[in-house]
Amino acid sequence: MVSFRVDDDDVRRVDEWANRLHVDRTTLLRDALTAYLARLAGEHDAAAYQRQPFTDEELALAAAEDWGPAEDWSDLAAWLDERDATRS
C-alpha cells in the first residue's frame, strides 16, 4: 500500500475524472501511476537506444516483415475459371 498527500485542487480533479469514467478514485490513481511508470520506462528505453543503437546483426531480420508472400496467388481463381471455360 502507498499513501501520499495531494493538493485539494488535485483531489477535486481526480474525483471529477473518477466520476466521469465511472471508476473509484483508487482505480483512477492506480491506472495513472501505471501509465506514468510505463511512460518513464519508454523514455528510458529511447535514451538507451540513442546511446547504443541496434547493430546490423540485431536488425538483420527486420526486413523479413517486408517480404510478403513469395508469389502472388490472388488471381488463381480467375485463371482457373478462365481455363475451365476454354476446355468446355
C-alpha positions in Angstrom: 0.0 0.0 0.0 1.1 3.5 -0.8 -0.1 6.7 0.8 0.6 10.2 -0.1 -0.7 13.7 0.2 -2.4 15.6 -2.7 -3.5 19.2 -3.0 -7.2 19.8 -2.6 -7.5 21.0 -6.2 -5.9 17.8 -7.5 -8.2 15.7 -5.3 -11.2 17.6 -6.7 -10.0 16.9 -10.3 -9.3 13.2 -9.5 -12.8 12.9 -8.1 -14.3 14.6 -11.2 -12.4 12.2 -13.6 -13.3 9.2 -11.5 -17.0 10.1 -11.7 -16.8 10.8 -15.4 -15.1 7.4 -16.0 -17.3 5.5 -13.5 -14.4 4.2 -11.5 -13.3 4.7 -8.0 -10.6 7.1 -7.0 -8.2 4.3 -6.2 -8.6 2.7 -9.6 -8.0 6.0 -11.4 -4.9 6.8 -9.4 -3.5 3.2 -9.8 -4.0 3.4 -13.6 -2.5 6.9 -13.7 0.6 5.7 -11.8 0.9 2.6 -14.1 0.7 4.8 -17.2 3.2 7.3 -15.9 5.7 4.5 -15.0 5.2 3.0 -18.5 6.0 6.4 -20.0 9.1 6.7 -17.9 10.3 3.3 -19.0 9.7 4.2 -22.6 11.7 7.4 -22.2 14.5 5.3 -20.6 14.4 2.9 -23.5 14.6 5.7 -26.0 17.6 7.2 -24.3 19.3 3.8 -24.1 18.7 3.3 -27.8 20.2 6.7 -28.6 23.3 5.8 -26.6 23.6 2.4 -28.2 21.5 1.9 -31.4 20.8 -1.6 -32.7 23.7 -3.3 -34.6 23.4 -4.6 -38.1 23.1 -8.1 -36.7 20.2 -7.1 -34.5 18.4 -5.5 -37.4 19.1 -8.4 -39.8 15.6 -9.9 -39.6 13.8 -6.5 -39.7 13.4 -6.7 -43.5 11.7 -10.1 -43.3 8.4 -8.4 -42.4 8.5 -6.6 -45.7 9.0 -9.8 -47.8 5.3 -10.7 -48.1 4.3 -13.9 -49.9 6.9 -15.3 -52.3 4.3 -15.3 -55.1 1.0 -13.6 -55.8 -1.8 -16.2 -55.9 -4.6 -13.7 -55.7 -5.6 -14.2 -59.4 -5.5 -18.0 -59.3 -9.3 -18.5 -59.0 -9.9 -16.2 -62.0 -7.3 -18.1 -64.0 -8.8 -21.5 -63.2 -12.3 -20.3 -64.1 -10.9 -19.0 -67.5 -9.0 -22.2 -68.1 -12.1 -24.3 -67.3 -14.3 -22.2 -69.6 -11.9 -22.7 -72.6 -11.9 -26.5 -72.0 -15.7 -26.8 -72.3 
